[in-house]
Amino acid sequence: MIIDTHCHLYLPEFEKDISEVIKRAENNGILSLYLPAIDSNTHSSMIDLERRFPERCFSMMGLHPCSVKEDYLNELMIVENYLTQKKFYAIGECGLDFYWDKTFIKEQIHALEFQLALSIQYELPLILHTRNATQETIDVIRQHSSPKLKGIFHCFGGSVEEANQIIELGFYLGIGGVVTYKNAGLDKVLEQIDLKHIVLETDSPYLTPVPHRGKRNESSYLKIIAEKIASIKNCSFEEVEKITSENAIMVFEK
């Protein structure tokens, strides 16, 4: 069994063939699919997908940093309200993204701190999105560190130094399709990171691994990512499968 710790299978890209997508994942040994939230525009579709496939799909609840705009406080209230209504498996994805727009940096930091507090309150893992803001995100987590705080730095693509800081905070590194990109340099970083600190993800429909890059990503491609990591770590696919799945179970403990 392999666990996809981060996939947006509820987005419109999957409307026409989601049953086939999930079946292909099952056929490749990917039996647990964790769905990170984005914002109130997609919460309903995410929860609907979980209801359709309750043995496979597990929803998170949160506000994506790219959705932090003028109305972000209202969005956070929606997140908090959902958490009182049903079981979720994590808070997220949340975090900091300084790549697309720096207009709402202050608000992004506040939204992250708010969701970090929810993670501690509800004793749920925190799933973090960072882009052009890895160190800043690490700094926020460190400032609010708690024995109850755990989670994943999703789509990790940073340095060995950043990886070690994340590990010291008790978080895991989410590794996806970027590890297959020739010039990404992530392979060199992972050579120095023990498998016990890694979980697997696709971020479907984004960040499709080679050789499918440029096409829609899907959870069945997680096997490609695991095979690439096995090659980097000079170990068997089965070892990657076993250790990363055990790590994911430690995070979500469902």
C-alpha positions as CSV (number, residue, x, y, z in Angstrom):
1,M,0.0,0.0,0.0
2,I,1.1,3.5,-0.8
3,I,-0.5,6.6,0.6
4,D,-1.1,9.8,-1.4
5,T,-0.9,12.4,1.3
6,H,-1.9,15.3,-0.9
7,C,-4.2,15.3,-3.9
8,H,-7.0,17.6,-5.2
9,L,-9.1,15.0,-6.8
10,Y,-12.3,17.0,-6.3
11,L,-11.3,19.7,-8.8
12,P,-13.0,20.1,-12.2
13,E,-10.1,18.4,-14.0
14,F,-11.5,15.1,-12.6
15,E,-15.2,15.6,-13.1
16,K,-15.6,13.3,-16.1
17,D,-13.6,10.3,-14.9
18,I,-13.0,10.4,-11.1
19,S,-14.2,6.8,-10.7
20,E,-11.6,5.6,-13.2
21,V,-8.9,7.8,-11.6
22,I,-9.6,6.2,-8.2
23,K,-9.7,2.7,-9.7
24,R,-6.3,3.2,-11.4
25,A,-4.9,4.4,-8.0
26,E,-6.3,1.2,-6.4
27,N,-4.8,-1.0,-9.1
28,N,-1.4,0.6,-8.4
29,G,-1.7,0.0,-4.6
30,I,-2.6,3.6,-3.6
31,L,-5.5,3.0,-1.3
32,S,-5.6,6.1,0.9
33,L,-6.1,9.5,-0.8
34,Y,-5.9,12.7,1.4
35,L,-7.7,15.7,0.1
36,P,-6.3,19.2,1.1
37,A,-8.8,22.0,1.2
38,I,-8.4,25.3,-0.8
39,D,-11.2,27.7,0.1
40,S,-15.0,27.9,0.4
41,N,-15.4,27.6,-3.4
42,T,-14.3,24.0,-3.3
43,H,-15.1,22.7,0.2
44,S,-18.4,21.2,-0.9
45,S,-17.0,19.4,-3.8
46,M,-14.2,18.0,-1.6
47,I,-16.6,16.7,1.0
48,D,-18.9,15.3,-1.7
49,L,-16.0,13.3,-3.1
50,E,-15.2,11.9,0.4
51,R,-18.8,10.8,0.8
52,R,-18.7,9.0,-2.6
53,F,-15.5,7.2,-1.7
54,P,-15.4,7.0,2.1
55,E,-12.9,4.1,2.2
56,R,-10.5,5.9,-0.1
57,C,-10.8,9.7,0.3
58,F,-10.1,11.7,3.5
59,S,-10.8,15.4,3.7
60,M,-8.8,18.2,5.4
61,M,-10.1,21.6,6.2
62,G,-8.2,24.9,5.8
63,L,-7.5,28.0,3.8
64,H,-4.8,28.0,1.0
65,P,-2.5,31.0,1.2
66,C,-3.2,32.0,-2.4
67,S,-6.9,32.3,-1.3
68,V,-6.0,34.8,1.4
69,K,-7.6,38.0,0.2
70,E,-9.6,40.9,1.6
71,D,-12.3,38.5,2.9
72,Y,-9.8,36.0,4.5
73,L,-11.3,36.5,8.0
74,N,-14.7,35.3,6.7
75,E,-12.9,32.3,5.1
76,L,-11.3,31.4,8.4
77,M,-14.7,31.5,10.1
78,I,-16.0,29.1,7.5
79,V,-13.1,26.8,8.2
80,E,-13.7,27.0,11.9
81,N,-17.4,26.3,11.4
82,Y,-16.8,23.2,9.3
83,L,-14.5,21.8,12.0
84,T,-17.5,21.7,14.4
85,Q,-19.6,19.8,11.9
86,K,-17.7,16.7,10.9
87,K,-14.4,14.8,11.2
88,F,-11.5,16.0,9.2
89,Y,-8.0,14.5,9.0
90,A,-5.8,17.6,9.0
91,I,-5.8,21.3,8.9
92,G,-4.7,22.6,5.5
93,E,-3.5,23.2,3.2
94,C,-2.3,26.4,4.7
95,G,0.9,28.3,4.8
96,L,2.7,31.1,3.0
97,D,3.1,31.8,-0.7
98,F,5.1,34.8,-1.8
99,Y,5.5,33.7,-5.4
100,W,2.4,35.0,-7.1
101,D,1.4,38.0,-5.0
102,K,2.9,39.8,-2.0
103,T,-0.1,42.0,-1.4
104,F,-1.4,40.0,1.5
105,I,1.7,38.9,3.3
106,K,0.6,40.2,6.7
107,E,-2.8,38.5,6.2
108,Q,-1.2,35.2,5.1
109,I,0.9,35.1,8.3
110,H,-2.2,35.8,10.4
111,A,-4.2,33.1,8.6
112,L,-1.3,30.6,9.1
113,E,-1.1,31.4,12.8
114,F,-4.9,31.1,13.1
115,Q,-4.9,27.6,11.5
116,L,-1.8,26.6,13.5
117,A,-3.9,27.3,16.6
118,L,-6.8,25.2,15.2
119,S,-4.3,22.4,14.6
120,I,-3.3,22.4,18.2
121,Q,-6.9,22.8,19.5
122,Y,-8.3,19.9,17.4
123,E,-5.1,17.9,17.7
124,L,-5.0,17.5,13.9
125,P,-1.8,17.6,11.7
126,L,-0.9,20.8,9.9
127,I,-0.4,20.5,6.1
128,L,1.8,23.4,5.0
129,H,2.1,25.0,1.6
130,T,5.2,27.1,1.1
131,R,6.4,28.8,-2.1
132,N,9.2,31.4,-2.0
133,A,8.6,31.4,1.8
134,T,10.0,28.2,3.2
135,Q,12.2,29.8,5.9
136,E,9.4,32.3,6.8
137,T,7.1,29.4,7.3
138,I,9.6,27.5,9.4
139,D,10.0,30.6,11.5
140,V,6.3,30.9,12.2
141,I,6.1,27.2,13.2
142,R,9.1,27.5,15.4
143,Q,7.6,30.6,17.2
144,H,4.4,28.6,18.0
145,S,5.9,25.2,18.5
146,S,4.0,22.8,20.7
147,P,4.2,19.1,21.6
148,K,0.8,18.7,19.9
149,L,2.0,20.2,16.6
150,K,2.9,17.9,13.8
151,G,2.3,17.7,10.1
152,I,3.8,17.9,6.6
153,F,5.7,20.5,4.6
154,H,3.9,19.7,1.4
155,C,5.7,19.8,-1.9
156,F,9.1,20.2,-0.3
157,G,11.7,21.6,-2.6
158,G,14.2,23.3,-0.3
159,S,17.7,22.8,0.8
160,V,19.2,20.2,3.2
161,E,19.5,22.9,5.8
162,E,15.8,23.7,5.5
163,A,14.9,20.0,5.5
164,N,16.8,19.5,8.8
165,Q,15.0,22.5,10.4
166,I,11.7,21.0,9.4
167,I,12.6,17.6,10.7
168,E,13.8,19.2,14.0
169,L,10.3,20.7,14.3
170,G,8.8,17.2,14.1
171,F,7.4,17.7,10.6
172,Y,7.7,15.4,7.6
173,L,8.7,16.3,4.0
174,G,6.1,15.8,1.4
175,I,7.8,14.6,-1.8
176,G,6.0,14.6,-5.2
177,G,6.6,14.8,-8.9
178,V,9.3,17.5,-8.7
179,V,11.7,14.8,-7.6
180,T,11.6,13.4,-11.2
181,Y,12.5,16.7,-12.8
182,K,16.0,16.7,-14.2
183,N,17.1,20.2,-13.0
184,A,15.1,20.5,-9.8
185,G,18.0,19.3,-7.6
186,L,15.7,17.6,-5.1
187,D,17.4,14.3,-5.7
188,K,20.7,15.7,-4.3
189,V,18.9,16.9,-1.2
190,L,17.0,13.6,-0.6
191,E,20.3,11.7,-0.8
192,Q,21.0,13.2,2.6
193,I,17.6,12.7,4.2
194,D,16.5,9.5,5.8
195,L,13.3,7.9,4.5
196,K,11.8,8.1,8.0
197,H,11.3,11.8,7.4
198,I,9.5,11.5,4.0
199,V,5.9,11.0,2.9
200,L,4.7,10.7,-0.7
201,E,2.2,12.9,-2.5
202,T,1.1,13.8,-6.0
203,D,-0.6,17.2,-5.6
204,S,-2.9,16.1,-8.4
205,P,-3.8,17.5,-10.9
206,Y,-0.5,19.5,-10.6
207,L,3.2,18.7,-10.7
208,T,2.9,15.6,-12.9
209,P,6.0,13.4,-12.7
210,V,8.2,12.5,-15.7
211,P,7.3,10.8,-18.1
212,H,3.8,12.3,-18.0
213,R,4.9,15.9,-17.3
214,G,2.7,18.4,-19.1
215,K,-0.4,16.2,-18.6
216,R,-2.9,16.0,-15.8
217,N,-1.5,14.4,-12.7
218,E,-3.3,11.7,-10.8
219,S,-2.8,9.5,-7.8
220,S,-1.8,6.4,-9.7
221,Y,1.4,8.2,-10.7
222,L,2.5,8.1,-7.0
223,K,4.2,4.8,-7.9
224,I,6.5,6.6,-10.3
225,I,7.5,9.0,-7.4
226,A,8.2,6.0,-5.1
227,E,10.3,4.3,-7.8
228,K,12.4,7.5,-8.3
229,I,13.0,7.8,-4.5
230,A,14.0,4.1,-4.4
231,S,16.6,4.9,-7.1
232,I,17.9,7.9,-5.3
233,K,18.2,6.1,-1.9
234,N,19.5,2.9,-3.5
235,C,16.9,0.8,-1.9
236,S,13.9,-1.3,-2.9
237,F,10.5,0.1,-4.0
238,E,9.0,-2.0,-1.2
239,E,11.2,-0.3,1.4
240,V,10.0,3.1,0.2
241,E,6.4,1.9,0.1
242,K,6.6,0.5,3.7
243,I,8.4,3.4,5.4
244,T,6.6,6.3,3.7
245,S,3.2,4.7,4.4
246,E,4.1,4.1,8.1
247,N,5.1,7.8,8.2
248,A,1.8,8.9,6.7
249,I,-0.1,6.8,9.2
250,M,1.9,8.4,12.0
251,V,0.8,11.8,10.7
252,F,-2.9,11.2,10.2
253,E,-3.5,8.3,12.6
254,K,-7.0,7.8,11.2
